[in-house]
Amino acid sequence: MSRRIRALFALLVVSFALSAAACADATGPRHGCDVNNSNTCQ
């Protein structure tokens, strides 16, 4: 039973890490062209 609880906990930690990484990626700064200033396009 202890092995099953440990596996469930590991799965929970991995899913939390993946969702946190996806959230950080979605809300992070965006690189690219600034439409208000053409000098910042790269």
N, C-alpha and C positions, 0 to 999 in steps of 0.2 A: 504493500500500500504506500509505503514511503517513496518508493521509486516512481509511482504514478503521480504523486503530489509534486515531486521534484521535476518531472517532465512537464507537468502542467504549468508550474511556475516558470520554467525555462521558456516555454511557448509564450506565456504572457509577457515576459521580459522582451523577447524577440519581437513580438507584435507591437509592443509599445515603442520600441526603438525604431521600427520601420515607420510607424505612423508619425512619430515625432520628426523623423528625417523628411518624410513627405510633406509635412506641414511647414517645416523650415524652408524647404525648397520652394513651396508654393508662395510663401510670404516674404521671401528674401528679396534683395535688391535686384532689379532687372538691368542688364547691361545691353546697350544698343544705342539706337538713335534717339536723341532728344528732339522731338518735333518742334519745340520752340526755339532751339538754337542749333542751326545746321553745322556749327563748328565742332560740336561734340560727337558727330557721327563718325563711327569707326568701322 
